[in-house]
C-alpha cells in the first residue's frame, strides 16, 4: 500500500501532475493537428527527463565525481588555511543565536570546514556576503556558529562582501596575500567544486579541493520509482545545469 500511495502521489503532485496535464494537452494538440504539437511535446519531454533521477543523477554525478577529498595525513602541516565558500543564509527566522540562519548547503560546508580546522589546526576563512535584500550575510552568521563550536576567534577570518563564486575567489586571494598564505584547503559542495576550482585557478594560490555536501549516493539504486517525476530530481537538474553553464561561461569569457 505504501508504494501504491507513492506512485499515485508522484503523478498527482508537481512536477508529476503538471507533466501529466502537459502530455494530455499534447494529445489534444495532435488530435487537432495544432502547429504547437511538436514544440509542446518537446517541452513536455524535456521537463519529464529533467524530473527523473536517472537524468538528474547523471548530470549531478558528472560534477560530484570530479574531485575526491584527500587523506588528511597527506595535508596535515602542509596547508595554511581552510576556506569555506558560502551557500546562502536567511534572515528573520528563529535561530539559537539570533534571527539569521545558514541554509542547509552552507551549514554542510561549514561543518566540514570546522572539522578540518580542528584536525589541521589552521585558520579558517568563511567567504560569503549578503546577496539579496532579504538574505542574511553568510560569513557573519557562520562566524557566530564557529565561535559557539569553540573555534578560537584569532583563527577565524571572514569575507562578508562576496556575492558569487568569482568574488569569493578574488576576496579570498586578497586576504591570503595579506596573511602570506599560499596553500589552502578549499571546502564547498561537491557539485560546486569544479566551478570553484576554475575560479580560483588564476589567483596565485595552491588549491587542495575538499568536496562535501554530496547530493546523491555514490552508487544510485534505480527502481521503477526512479523514473517517476520528482521535485527533488528537478531541483538537482537545475542545480547541475547552473554549474555547467557557469563552467562554460568561465571557459569562454
N, C-alpha and C positions, 0 to 999 in steps of 0.2 A: 504493500500500500504506500509505503514511503516513496518508492521510486515512481509509482504512478502519479503521486502528488507532485514530485519534482518535474516529471515530464509535462504534465498539464500546465503547471505554473510557469515552466520555462517558455512555453509557447504563448502564454497569455500576457505575461509581464514584459515590459520593454527590456531589451530590444526585440524579443521574440514576437510579441503581439504586433509590433509595428511592421516587422518583416512579413508576417502572415498577411496583414492588410495590404501591403505593397504587392505581394505575389497575387492576391486576389484582384487587385487593380490591374496588374499586368495581364491577367487572363481576360479581364473585361476589355482592355485595350486591344488585345489580339483579336478578340471576337468582333470588335467594331472596326478592326483594321486601322486603328489610330496611328498617326505618324509618331506618336510618343511611345509606342510599344517597345521599340528597341532601346532607346535611351533609358526608359524607366526600368526595363529588365536589367540593363547593365548596372544601374544604380542599386537596384534591389539585391542582385547577386553580389556586388561588391560589399554592400553593408552586411550581408549574411556572412561572407567569408571573413571579414574583419571581426565578426562577433563570435566566432567559434575558436576553441582553444588550439586546435592544430595549427591554424594560421597565425593566431596571436602568439603562440608559443614559439613558432619558427622565427617570427620577427624579433621577439624579445630575447630568445636564447642566442640569436645571432650577435647580439650586443653583450649579453651577460657572460658569455663564454670566452670573450676575447682576452680577458685578464684573469689571473689566478693569484690570490694573496700569497706572498712569500712566507716561508717558515720564519718565525720570529728570531730563531737563533742566527739566522743569516743577516739580520739587520740590527740586532742589539749592539749598541755602541758605535754604529756606523751612520746614524741619521741625526739630523739637527732638530727637527720639529715634526709634529703631526699636524696636517692641515685637513680640516673638515669643512666640506662645502655645504652650505645651507640648502634646504629643500622646501622651505615655506614655514610660515608661522601665522597664527590668527590672533586677533585682538578681541577684547571684551568677552572673554569666555572664562569661566572659573578654573583656577589652577592653584596648586599648593602655594605658589609664591607670587600670586597677584592675578592679573586679568589678561595675561598673554600666555600662549602655549605654542610649542613647536608642533608641526604636523607630524604624522606618523613616519613619513620618509625622513624628515630632519632628525627625529629622535633616534631612529635606527642608525643613522650615520653618526650621531653624536655619541651614542653608547659604544659603538665600535671605536670611535676616536678616543674616548676616555679610557677604555680598556687598554688600548695601545699605549696611551700616555703613561699609564701606571706601569705597564710592563717594560716600556723602554726608558722611562724616567727622563723624558724630554719635554720641552714646552709644547703646548697645543694652540693652534691658530684656528679660530672659528670665523669663517667668511660668509657674510650674508646680511644684506640690508633690508629696508622696507621697500617692497616692490610696488604695492598699491596702497591707496589711502586707508583701506580697511584691513590691511595685513600688518602683522607685527614685525618688529626689527629682529631678524633671526639671531644674529650674533649676540644681541643684548639678552634675549631670552635664554639662549644656550649658555651664556656666562653664568646666569643665576643657577642653572642646573649643575654646571660644573662645580661651582662653589659648594652647593649642597652635597655633592658627591666627594667632597674633601680634596678637590684639586687645589694646590696652593695658588693663591692669587698671582704670585710672581711668575707662575708657569702658564698663565692664560693670556693670550693675545687675541684681540678682536678686530675684525674689519666690518664695520657697520654700514658701509657705503655701497658695496657691490650689489647689483640688481640682476646680474646674469652670470653665466659661466665665464665669459670673456673678461668681465670686470673682476670676478673672483681671481682669475689668473694675474691680471695686471696689479691688483692691490696686494695680493699675497707676495708676489715677486718683489714689490717695492718694500714691503715690511721685512722680507728676508734679507734684502740688501742692507737695510738699516741695522739689522741684528747680525749681519755677516754669517748668515746661514746659507748653506749650499745644497744640502741633500734633505729632501722632505718625503715623508710618507703621506701620500695623497689618499684621503678617505672620501668616498662618495658611493652612491648606489651603483651596483654592477652595470645596469643598463646605461648609466650616465658616464661611466668611466672612459669609454673610447673618445667621446667628445671632449671630456675634461683633459685627458692626456694631450690631445691635439691642441687645445687652447694653451696649455702650459708648455708646449714643446719649444717655443722660441723665447722663453722668458729667462733663460740662463740658469735654470735650476735642474738638479738631478732628481728625477721623479721615481719614487717607488710606489706603484699603484697598489692600493689595498681595497678592492671592491667589497661591498657589503649590501645589505638590504635587497637580497635576491627576491624577485617576484615569483619565480617558478622553481619547482624541484629540478634537480639536475637531470633526472630521467622522468619524463611525463608518462603516466599510465593512461592510455586512451581507452575510452569506452563509448557506448552509444550517446551518452550524455555530453561527451566532448564535442559532438557535432551539433548540439543544440545551441542556439544563440544565447549568449550570456553578457550581462553588463560588464562583468569583470574582464572578460576576453576583449570586449570592445575598448575598454579603458586601456588594457595592455597594448592593444594595437595602436591606439592613439599616442601613447607614451613612446612606443618604439618608433613610430613614423616621425614624431617630432625630433628624436635623436638622429635618425637617418638624414632628415632634411638639414639639421644643424651641421652634421658632418659634411654633407655635400656643400653647404654654404661656406664652411671653413676652407674646404679644398679648392673651391672656385675663386673665392674673393681674396 
